[in-house]
Amino acid sequence: MSLVKRLAYVEIEASDLERWRVFGSDVFGCEVAEDSGPDCLKLRIDARPWRIMVSRGERNDLKVIGLEVADRAGLQEVCARLEQAGHPFRMGSRDECAARGVYEMCLLTDPSGIDVEVSYGSLLQPQRPFCAAVGHGGFVTGEQGLGHLMLVVDDPLRVQQFYGEIMGFVTSDYVSTKNYGGLAGDFIFMRCNPRHHTLAFGHLPIPRRLGHLMLQVNRIDDVGLTLDRVHAHGFRQTRSIGRHVNDNMFSFYAESPSKLQLECGWGGLEMAPDDTDVKLFDVTSVWGHKHL
């Protein structure tokens, strides 16, 4: 059983927050949190105060991954495993925890150089129901967390070992393809809850850590409506609509103002606890998902 239960939040550093506000809210249907400011955009997709933080800076890439364990015992076990492995970490201060909306957390850097925060006791605000900026049926979160991340790393096997041995992630499958937008690609998919994968790792010739962030919607029509808004607001669709071969996700991809890709998906596969067979695929999609 995975110690980490879900992806809680992400922080992205971006140079154009004004355009990000349009992309996140008017296009993808996220709600702009009331405490957003000129240098920090917070996007809601459920009863959490925020799930995606976009802070002003020149990185234009992923800054922090927030992972969630069930309770203090889970956090203590993660810390014990880190200590046993000789992997440095520190506990978050009271102010740092308050800024993230969590009760307690530890901070570390994973083997690929990505900053990771592991926490428990996330703040919930059911008194403030999620209210999308556009007509929207909402997002799949709950026990499945924010969504999934595809991370670009130098040594996928080393990163897989870290998240498996320290965080308890389980490998769902591998994709080894000769044609990922004209390039060969090898990817590892790992899960920590019923969502087919919460983290995926691959080595690609792109100058950033975040390959894409996937948000899953409740209604299939919201995939099409989001795609319409991508074009209406002048953003670029990067991959056509298609269905992925491993998680069955019906989706498309669009380029954010930071050149990072967001995937809007529906109908993702939910894994049963006793589904322990690791699979191998030689394509990423059953059909579609053409690189544009």
C-alpha positions as CSV (number, residue, x, y, z in Angstrom):
1,M,0.0,0.0,0.0
2,S,1.4,3.4,-1.0
3,L,2.4,5.8,1.8
4,V,1.6,8.7,-0.5
5,K,-2.1,8.8,-1.2
6,R,-2.5,11.4,-3.8
7,L,-1.1,14.5,-5.6
8,A,-2.2,17.4,-3.5
9,Y,-1.0,20.5,-5.4
10,V,1.6,21.9,-7.7
11,E,3.4,25.2,-7.9
12,I,4.5,26.5,-11.3
13,E,6.8,29.5,-11.7
14,A,5.7,31.7,-14.7
15,S,6.5,35.1,-16.2
16,D,3.0,36.0,-17.5
17,L,0.5,35.6,-14.7
18,E,-2.1,37.7,-16.5
19,R,-2.2,35.3,-19.4
20,W,-2.1,32.4,-17.0
21,R,-5.3,33.7,-15.3
22,V,-7.1,33.6,-18.7
23,F,-5.7,30.1,-19.5
24,G,-6.5,28.6,-16.1
25,S,-9.9,30.2,-15.5
26,D,-11.5,31.2,-18.7
27,V,-10.2,28.3,-20.7
28,F,-9.7,25.3,-18.3
29,G,-12.5,26.3,-16.0
30,C,-10.6,26.6,-12.7
31,E,-11.7,29.1,-10.1
32,V,-9.4,32.0,-9.2
33,A,-9.0,31.9,-5.4
34,E,-9.9,35.1,-3.6
35,D,-6.4,35.5,-2.0
36,S,-4.7,35.5,-5.4
37,G,-2.5,38.6,-6.0
38,P,-0.4,40.2,-8.7
39,D,2.5,37.9,-8.0
40,C,0.7,34.7,-7.1
41,L,-2.3,33.1,-8.9
42,K,-4.1,30.4,-7.1
43,L,-6.5,28.1,-9.0
44,R,-9.2,26.0,-7.4
45,I,-10.9,22.9,-8.8
46,D,-12.6,21.6,-5.7
47,A,-13.1,22.4,-2.0
48,R,-9.4,22.9,-1.4
49,P,-8.3,26.5,-1.1
50,W,-6.2,25.9,-4.2
51,R,-4.6,23.1,-6.2
52,I,-2.4,25.0,-8.7
53,M,-0.3,27.9,-7.6
54,V,1.3,30.0,-10.3
55,S,4.0,32.3,-8.8
56,R,5.8,35.1,-10.7
57,G,9.3,34.3,-11.9
58,E,11.3,33.5,-15.0
59,R,11.6,29.7,-14.6
60,N,8.4,29.0,-16.6
61,D,8.5,25.4,-15.3
62,L,7.4,23.3,-12.4
63,K,8.6,24.6,-9.1
64,V,7.1,22.3,-6.4
65,I,5.2,19.0,-6.3
66,G,2.9,18.6,-3.2
67,L,2.2,15.0,-2.2
68,E,-0.2,13.9,0.5
69,V,-0.1,11.1,3.1
70,A,-3.0,10.1,5.3
71,D,-1.8,11.2,8.7
72,R,1.2,11.9,11.0
73,A,2.2,8.3,11.1
74,G,2.5,8.3,7.3
75,L,4.6,11.4,7.3
76,Q,6.9,9.9,10.0
77,E,7.3,6.8,7.9
78,V,8.3,8.8,4.8
79,C,10.8,10.7,6.9
80,A,12.2,7.5,8.4
81,R,12.7,6.0,5.0
82,L,14.4,9.2,3.8
83,E,16.7,9.2,6.8
84,Q,17.5,5.5,6.3
85,A,18.3,6.1,2.6
86,G,20.6,9.1,3.5
87,H,18.3,11.4,1.5
88,P,18.3,15.0,3.0
89,F,15.0,16.6,4.1
90,R,13.7,19.1,6.6
91,M,10.4,19.7,8.3
92,G,8.3,22.7,7.2
93,S,7.9,25.7,9.5
94,R,4.5,26.7,10.9
95,D,4.4,29.6,8.4
96,E,5.4,27.3,5.5
97,C,2.6,24.8,6.4
98,A,0.1,27.6,6.7
99,A,1.0,29.0,3.3
100,R,0.4,25.5,1.8
101,G,-2.8,24.9,3.8
102,V,-1.5,21.8,5.5
103,Y,-1.0,20.7,9.1
104,E,2.5,19.4,8.8
105,M,5.0,18.6,6.0
106,C,8.5,17.7,5.1
107,L,10.5,19.3,2.2
108,L,13.0,17.5,0.0
109,T,14.4,17.4,-3.5
110,D,13.9,14.2,-5.5
111,P,16.8,12.5,-7.5
112,S,15.8,14.5,-10.6
113,G,16.2,17.8,-8.8
114,I,12.5,18.5,-8.4
115,D,11.4,20.1,-5.1
116,V,8.8,17.9,-3.3
117,E,6.6,18.6,-0.3
118,V,5.0,15.7,1.6
119,S,2.1,16.7,3.9
120,Y,-1.0,15.6,5.8
121,G,-4.0,17.5,7.2
122,S,-4.9,19.5,4.1
123,L,-7.3,22.3,4.6
124,L,-10.8,21.8,3.2
125,Q,-13.4,24.6,2.7
126,P,-16.8,23.0,2.0
127,Q,-18.4,26.3,3.0
128,R,-16.9,27.6,-0.3
129,P,-18.1,25.3,-3.0
130,F,-16.1,25.2,-6.2
131,C,-17.4,27.8,-8.7
132,A,-16.0,27.6,-12.2
133,A,-15.6,30.7,-14.2
134,V,-17.4,29.1,-17.1
135,G,-20.2,26.5,-17.3
136,H,-18.4,23.3,-16.1
137,G,-19.3,20.0,-14.6
138,G,-16.3,19.9,-12.2
139,F,-13.1,17.9,-11.9
140,V,-12.3,14.3,-10.7
141,T,-10.3,14.8,-7.5
142,G,-11.2,13.3,-4.1
143,E,-9.1,10.2,-3.4
144,Q,-7.5,10.5,-6.8
145,G,-6.0,13.9,-6.0
146,L,-5.3,16.8,-8.3
147,G,-4.6,14.8,-11.5
148,H,-1.3,13.5,-12.9
149,L,2.1,14.8,-13.9
150,M,4.4,13.7,-16.7
151,L,8.0,14.6,-15.6
152,V,11.0,15.0,-17.8
153,V,14.0,13.4,-15.9
154,D,17.5,12.4,-16.8
155,D,17.4,8.9,-15.1
156,P,13.8,7.5,-15.1
157,L,14.8,4.2,-13.5
158,R,16.5,6.0,-10.5
159,V,13.5,8.3,-10.1
160,Q,11.2,5.2,-10.3
161,Q,13.2,3.5,-7.5
162,F,13.0,6.6,-5.3
163,Y,9.2,7.0,-5.6
164,G,8.7,3.3,-5.2
165,E,10.9,2.6,-2.2
166,I,10.5,5.9,-0.3
167,M,7.0,7.0,-1.2
168,G,5.4,3.6,-1.9
169,F,4.3,4.3,-5.5
170,V,3.4,1.2,-7.5
171,T,4.4,0.8,-11.2
172,S,1.3,0.5,-13.5
173,D,3.1,0.0,-16.8
174,Y,5.8,1.0,-19.3
175,V,5.5,2.6,-22.7
176,S,8.4,2.2,-25.1
177,T,7.6,3.8,-28.5
178,K,9.6,4.6,-31.6
179,N,7.3,7.5,-32.5
180,Y,6.5,10.1,-29.8
181,G,6.1,13.1,-32.0
182,G,8.8,11.8,-34.3
183,L,11.1,10.8,-31.4
184,A,11.7,7.6,-29.6
185,G,10.3,7.7,-26.1
186,D,10.4,5.4,-23.0
187,F,8.0,6.2,-20.1
188,I,7.3,4.8,-16.7
189,F,3.8,5.2,-15.1
190,M,3.3,4.9,-11.3
191,R,0.2,5.1,-9.1
192,C,-0.7,5.7,-5.5
193,N,-4.5,5.5,-5.6
194,P,-7.1,4.2,-8.1
195,R,-6.0,6.7,-10.7
196,H,-4.0,4.7,-13.3
197,H,-1.0,7.0,-12.7
198,T,-0.2,10.0,-10.6
199,L,3.4,10.3,-11.8
200,A,4.9,9.4,-15.2
201,F,8.6,9.8,-16.0
202,G,10.4,10.0,-19.3
203,H,13.6,11.4,-20.8
204,L,12.9,13.9,-23.6
205,P,14.9,16.6,-25.3
206,I,12.9,19.5,-23.9
207,P,14.3,22.2,-21.6
208,R,11.9,21.8,-18.7
209,R,10.9,19.4,-15.9
210,L,7.2,19.3,-16.5
211,G,6.1,17.5,-19.6
212,H,2.4,18.0,-18.8
213,L,-0.2,18.3,-16.0
214,M,-3.5,16.4,-16.6
215,L,-6.8,17.6,-15.2
216,Q,-9.7,15.2,-15.5
217,V,-13.3,16.4,-15.9
218,N,-16.5,14.8,-14.9
219,R,-18.3,15.3,-18.2
220,I,-17.1,14.3,-21.7
221,D,-18.6,17.5,-23.1
222,D,-16.2,19.6,-21.0
223,V,-13.3,18.2,-23.0
224,G,-14.9,19.6,-26.2
225,L,-16.0,22.8,-24.6
226,T,-12.5,23.4,-23.2
227,L,-11.0,22.7,-26.6
228,D,-13.3,25.3,-28.1
229,R,-12.2,27.9,-25.5
230,V,-8.5,27.1,-26.2
231,H,-9.0,28.3,-29.8
232,A,-11.4,31.1,-28.8
233,H,-8.8,32.7,-26.5
234,G,-5.9,32.3,-28.9
235,F,-4.0,29.5,-27.2
236,R,-2.3,26.6,-29.1
237,Q,-3.6,23.1,-29.2
238,T,-0.5,20.8,-29.1
239,R,-2.0,17.4,-29.5
240,S,-5.3,16.3,-31.1
241,I,-8.1,14.6,-29.3
242,G,-7.3,10.9,-28.7
243,R,-7.5,8.0,-26.3
244,H,-4.4,6.9,-24.4
245,V,-3.5,3.2,-24.6
246,N,-2.8,2.6,-20.9
247,D,-5.2,4.7,-18.8
248,N,-7.9,5.0,-21.5
249,M,-8.0,8.8,-21.1
250,F,-10.0,10.6,-23.8
251,S,-8.2,13.9,-24.0
252,F,-6.3,16.7,-25.8
253,Y,-3.4,18.9,-24.9
254,A,-2.9,22.6,-25.0
255,E,0.1,24.9,-24.4
256,S,0.1,27.2,-21.4
257,P,1.6,30.7,-21.4
258,S,4.7,29.1,-20.0
259,K,5.0,26.6,-22.9
260,L,4.1,23.8,-20.4
261,Q,1.3,21.5,-21.6
262,L,-2.0,20.9,-19.9
263,E,-4.0,17.8,-20.7
264,C,-7.8,18.0,-20.4
265,G,-9.1,14.4,-20.0
266,W,-12.2,12.3,-19.3
267,G,-12.9,8.7,-18.6
268,G,-9.6,7.6,-17.1
269,L,-9.0,4.1,-16.0
270,E,-9.4,3.3,-12.2
271,M,-7.1,0.5,-11.0
272,A,-8.3,-2.2,-8.6
273,P,-6.1,-2.8,-5.5
274,D,-5.5,-6.4,-6.7
275,D,-4.4,-5.4,-10.2
276,T,-0.7,-6.0,-9.7
277,D,0.2,-7.0,-13.3
278,V,2.7,-4.6,-14.8
279,K,2.1,-4.1,-18.6
280,L,4.2,-2.9,-21.6
281,F,2.9,-0.9,-24.5
282,D,4.6,0.2,-27.7
283,V,2.4,3.3,-28.5
284,T,1.0,6.0,-26.3
285,S,-2.5,6.1,-27.8
286,V,-5.0,3.8,-29.3
287,W,-6.0,6.6,-31.7
288,G,-5.4,10.3,-32.1
289,H,-3.2,12.5,-29.9
290,K,-1.4,13.6,-33.0
291,H,1.4,16.1,-32.3
292,L,0.3,19.4,-33.9
